[in-house]
Amino acid sequence: MSFSAELRKEANPIFEAIFEHPFVQGIANGDLRKEQLIHYVKQDFEYLNSFIRIYGMAIAKCEKREDMEMFNKQISFILNSEIHPHHNFCQVAGVQYEELQGFPLTPSALHYIRHMLTIAHEGTLGEILSVLLPCPWTYWEIGKRLLSEINPDCSHPYYEWIQFYGNRTDSITTKFCERIDEWALEATEKEKAKMKEHFLISCQLEYMFWDMAYKLEEWPVKMEAVKR
């Protein structure tokens, strides 16, 4: 069994919990509330900004141009392509995308970003790949399963979102898995244990991100009150 397959096997209960989460099922059923969509986009916009920064930090640790190119393509993907599913949510919610940018991070989103940034600063390239992988992997599987199980037509409110993630053929998931498997062949047992830990924590935080959006998570005392 490859190292990436081992990671996926151990994370399967988390993957299944994510798919059964009411926000993800709300995408399937088309019955999410406007406020939940808005909360998600506000946080995901900032999350993806941080993802771009982490890709840049990963490039700084690359020795091969092929790795640099892989991360560079992902930066372009976020900037130029991954805005489309956001626009789908905004269209359903009846808001402009530009209105949902520049908001403070919620506790779960902040936790996730700080987790990735810590590994990007302190870890090896293999560790960075492992901490980043759950995001594209879980979304890819969600998209594929929704396509298979509900087979939405263009009348579905989240048709574009499902098509975007479910129909990706040049998935970064495959590329990341291949690179992680190559890295694991040369890695020590200690490093592989760290890679696995980072991967599983990111999977848990993926679940928490959906939960944050569904429950409209905020800080116990709103930041506006603290800053007065």
PELINFEN-V56859 format. One record per residue. N is the residue number from 0. RES is the residue in one letter. OMEGA is omega in whole degrees, -180 to 180 (999 if undefined). Layout:
# PELINFEN-V56859
N;RES;OMEGA  N;RES;OMEGA
This chain:
# PELINFEN-V56859
0;M;179  1;S;-179  2;F;179  3;S;177  4;A;176  5;E;177  6;L;-179  7;R;180  8;K;-178  9;E;-178  10;A;-174  11;N;178  12;P;179  13;I;177  14;F;-179  15;E;178  16;A;178  17;I;-179  18;F;-180  19;E;-179  20;H;-177  21;P;176  22;F;179  23;V;176  24;Q;175  25;G;173  26;I;-180  27;A;-175  28;N;180  29;G;-174  30;D;176  31;L;178  32;R;-180  33;K;-177  34;E;179  35;Q;177  36;L;-180  37;I;-179  38;H;178  39;Y;-175  40;V;178  41;K;-176  42;Q;-178  43;D;176  44;F;-180  45;E;178  46;Y;-179  47;L;173  48;N;179  49;S;177  50;F;178  51;I;-180  52;R;-179  53;I;174  54;Y;178  55;G;178  56;M;177  57;A;178  58;I;-180  59;A;-180  60;K;-178  61;C;173  62;E;-179  63;K;178  64;R;178  65;E;177  66;D;178  67;M;-180  68;E;-180  69;M;180  70;F;179  71;N;177  72;K;179  73;Q;175  74;I;178  75;S;180  76;F;180  77;I;-176  78;L;-170  79;N;-176  80;S;-173  81;E;171  82;I;-175  83;H;176  84;P;174  85;H;180  86;H;177  87;N;178  88;F;-179  89;C;179  90;Q;179  91;V;-179  92;A;179  93;G;180  94;V;175  95;Q;-179  96;Y;-177  97;E;180  98;E;-172  99;L;-177  100;Q;175  101;G;-179  102;F;179  103;P;178  104;L;173  105;T;-179  106;P;-177  107;S;179  108;A;179  109;L;179  110;H;-179  111;Y;-178  112;I;180  113;R;176  114;H;-179  115;M;-180  116;L;178  117;T;180  118;I;179  119;A;179  120;H;-168  121;E;-170  122;G;174  123;T;177  124;L;177  125;G;178  126;E;179  127;I;177  128;L;-178  129;S;-179  130;V;-180  131;L;-170  132;L;-177  133;P;-179  134;C;179  135;P;-177  136;W;-179  137;T;-180  138;Y;179  139;W;-180  140;E;176  141;I;-179  142;G;-180  143;K;-179  144;R;178  145;L;176  146;L;-177  147;S;-171  148;E;-179  149;I;177  150;N;-173  151;P;171  152;D;-172  153;C;177  154;S;179  155;H;-176  156;P;-178  157;Y;179  158;Y;-178  159;E;179  160;W;-178  161;I;179  162;Q;-177  163;F;-177  164;Y;-176  165;G;-175  166;N;180  167;R;-179  168;T;179  169;D;-172  170;S;175  171;I;177  172;T;-180  173;T;-179  174;K;179  175;F;180  176;C;179  177;E;-178  178;R;177  179;I;179  180;D;177  181;E;-178  182;W;-177  183;A;179  184;L;-179  185;E;-175  186;A;174  187;T;177  188;E;180  189;K;180  190;E;179  191;K;177  192;A;177  193;K;179  194;M;180  195;K;179  196;E;179  197;H;-179  198;F;-176  199;L;177  200;I;177  201;S;176  202;C;178  203;Q;-179  204;L;171  205;E;176  206;Y;-178  207;M;179  208;F;176  209;W;-179  210;D;177  211;M;-178  212;A;-177  213;Y;-176  214;K;-179  215;L;-176  216;E;174  217;E;174  218;W;-180  219;P;173  220;V;-175  221;K;-177  222;M;-180  223;E;179  224;A;-178  225;V;-174  226;K;-179  227;R;999
